[in-house]
Amino acid sequence: MSKFEEMKDHLSNNFDNLNDVLEVELRESFSIIDHKGQSFIVLAINIKDNTFTIRVNGKDTVASDFDDTKLFNIINAKTVAFIPIDGKKGLLGFGDSYCDFVIFDDNDFFFVEFKLNATILEERAIRKNRKKAINQLKNTIALFDRKLNRNYNDLRLEAYVCTPETYPRGDKGWTDLAIAFYDEVEVPLFEHNEKICI
């Protein structure tokens, strides 16, 4: 059995509703978008009329106002599992403050939080936004650690905060937050809007 299948089984043994929300994606490159407070895999994009297609309640649904700056992109994938975490159709639903989704394949298991709607570029607002995202990631990691006995089947753990491209990248404020995050939860933290699978 592959690590991917082992992880899927392990999760399903510890989360009763996993099979209701887990999606397996086979495309080499695809994107995830936040739509009305829920994360979805983008099935198709129509640039001409600025729409995108997602699957809502088992039906392909066309939504408008597509914005390619509000995506988390997966590149060089093979078989990937996508699990929305919060929102009406998420694994954990509404309630406590958790990250938006997790993804795993045969090598990596990563937690992702969207903060792409941030518009204020003032330093204090950026810091507050990053800290909120980090707390949501910590809450989710702590829950998964408890449920899975911190057993991720030897998959490499990572966490991502997706912020607008206008945010400063690699600044000292971010570096300090990433170091403190790793010291606390032992998971590398990145501020990127894409994951290149290996």
JOCOR-V261298 format. One record per pair of residues at least 12 apart in sequence whose C-alpha atoms are under 7 Angstrom apart, sorted by the first residue. I is the first residue (numbers start at 1). J is the second residue. D is the distance in whole Angstrom. If there is no record, write none. Layout:
# JOCOR-V261298
I_J_D / I_J_D
This chain:
# JOCOR-V261298
3_106_5 / 3_153_7 / 4_105_5 / 4_106_5 / 7_152_7 / 7_153_6 / 14_147_6 / 14_148_7 / 17_91_7 / 18_91_6 / 21_83_6 / 21_84_7 / 21_89_7 / 21_90_6 / 21_91_6 / 22_81_7 / 22_82_6 / 22_83_5 / 23_81_6 / 23_82_5 / 23_83_7 / 24_79_7 / 24_80_6 / 24_81_5 / 24_82_6 / 25_79_6 / 25_80_5 / 25_81_6 / 26_78_6 / 26_79_5 / 26_80_7 / 27_77_7 / 27_78_7 / 28_75_6 / 28_76_5 / 28_77_4 / 28_78_6 / 29_74_5 / 29_75_5 / 29_76_6 / 29_77_6 / 30_42_7 / 30_73_6 / 30_74_5 / 30_75_7 / 31_71_6 / 31_72_6 / 31_73_4 / 31_74_6 / 32_71_6 / 32_72_5 / 32_73_6 / 33_70_7 / 33_71_5 / 33_72_7 / 37_87_6 / 38_86_7 / 38_87_5 / 39_84_6 / 39_100_6 / 39_101_7 / 40_54_6 / 41_54_6 / 42_54_5 / 50_64_6 / 50_65_6 / 50_66_5 / 51_63_6 / 51_64_4 / 51_65_6 / 51_66_5 / 52_64_6 / 52_66_6 / 70_116_6 / 71_193_7 / 72_193_5 / 72_194_5 / 73_193_6 / 73_194_4 / 73_195_6 / 74_194_6 / 74_195_5 / 74_196_6 / 75_195_6 / 75_196_5 / 75_197_6 / 76_196_6 / 76_197_5 / 77_197_5 / 79_105_6 / 80_103_7 / 80_104_6 / 80_105_5 / 81_103_5 / 81_104_5 / 81_105_6 / 82_102_6 / 82_103_5 / 82_104_7 / 83_101_6 / 83_102_5 / 83_103_6 / 84_100_6 / 84_101_4 / 84_102_7 / 85_99_6 / 85_100_5 / 85_101_5 / 86_98_6 / 86_99_7 / 86_100_5 / 97_136_5 / 97_139_7 / 98_136_4 / 98_137_6 / 98_139_6 / 98_140_5 / 99_111_7 / 99_112_6 / 99_113_5 / 99_136_5 / 99_137_5 / 99_140_6 / 100_112_6 / 100_113_5 / 100_114_7 / 101_113_7 / 107_155_5 / 107_156_6 / 108_155_5 / 108_156_5 / 108_157_6 / 109_155_6 / 109_156_6 / 109_157_5 / 109_158_6 / 110_157_6 / 110_158_5 / 110_159_5 / 111_137_7 / 111_158_6 / 111_159_5 / 111_160_6 / 112_159_6 / 112_160_5 / 112_161_6 / 113_133_6 / 113_137_7 / 113_160_6 / 113_161_5 / 113_162_6 / 114_161_6 / 114_162_5 / 114_163_7 / 115_161_7 / 115_162_6 / 115_163_5 / 116_162_6 / 116_163_5 / 116_164_5 / 118_164_7 / 121_167_7 / 133_161_6 / 157_187_6 / 158_187_6 / 158_188_5 / 158_189_6 / 159_187_7 / 159_188_6 / 159_189_5 / 159_190_6 / 160_189_6 / 160_190_5 / 160_191_6 / 160_192_6 / 161_190_6 / 161_191_5 / 161_192_6 / 162_191_6 / 162_192_6 / 162_193_5 / 163_191_7
